[in-house]
Amino acid sequence: MSTSANLPAVTVLGLGPMGRSLAGAFLKAGLRTTVWNRTPGKDGELIAQGAAGAGSAGEAVAAGDVVVVCVVNYDAADAVLRPDPVARALKGRTIVNLTADTPDRARTTADWAATHGVGYLDGAIMTPAPSIGTPKTVFLHSGPKALYEECRSVLEALGGTHTHLGEEIGRAATFDIALLDIFWTAMGGYAHAVAVARAEGVTARELAPFAQGIGAILPPFFAEFAEDADSGSYSGEINPITSAASTMAHVVAVSEAHGIDAGVMRAVEGMARRVIGLGHGTDGFLRVAEVLGRH
Ligand code: NDP
């Protein structure tokens, strides 16, 4: 790996909000940084901060030891990386793919990289673009440990915490999917709660401190219920699923009385009723994880 001032040269492909934040952090950390984006005109601020602009993806790849890809999804990443001359230029270099997609797409991309003589690490960014370069940012990585160690100085320039989850290349995307599952269903619940509260004359601002309070109950549950999930014993001593299902029915009733779609809560209640129907009514809610996916 060639270095400038003992640091690898880095290329960033994709200059959306996240790609621009990544490139900005590399520049701040003193890394020689080359940037490229499919649609021209997004590199101006970065060039003003010292980045090298590139006229093509191939030119950008040729300028870097480590090639960070951050585009909308793997269809876009494939469209950038797989055609020649980019694929040819990648040979002998390392891709760090920070694009979000599914574990299977990570695996097929890793297979492609292996057959083209390209080092491949997959990653997921768990915090928003403005967090990049700060202690708050969280990155998850998977792929060959030796390659990860080789790229550490580049990755650490992005700030925050970096966790290598293992060599199986799909692991970063698997964690990403699971965490996004939590995040977006919670956000969907919050948006729905605001709609229902408003219909009853309560503003989002009035609700906010109590919404924060109920949100704060969740993190300890995640640790506690993980024990249950991994051991397969779901104690419902504190809140049996029969009682939980009854409160879900109240949410459905109030929503529908106001003409507000209760589809999400109906789905959750349906899961709870299924568990009860299978004879597990005295168990806790997480028993649901056992029956999901069962036909
Ligand atoms: P977007 O997800 O909106 O992606 C925009 C980038 O993708 C642009 O550079 C765009 O190029 C490029 N792109 C789209 N289609 C193609 C294509 N067919 N060929 C080449 N390039 C293409 O922006 P972000 O920067 O926000 O996100 C990038 C990745 O980071 C995503 O996977 C996202 O999930 C992830 N992420 C983003 C976070 C955030 O806070 N923004 C937080 C955590 C993860 P063009 O300008 O030419 O359209």
Boltz pocket constraint, residues with backbone or C-beta under 6 A from the ligand:
constraints:
  - pocket:
      binder: B
      contacts: [[A, 14], [A, 15], [A, 16], [A, 17], [A, 18], [A, 19], [A, 20], [A, 37], [A, 38], [A, 39], [A, 42], [A, 70], [A, 71], [A, 72], [A, 73], [A, 75], [A, 76], [A, 77], [A, 79], [A, 80], [A, 98], [A, 99], [A, 100], [A, 101], [A, 125], [A, 126], [A, 127], [A, 128], [A, 129], [A, 130]]
      max_distance: 6.0
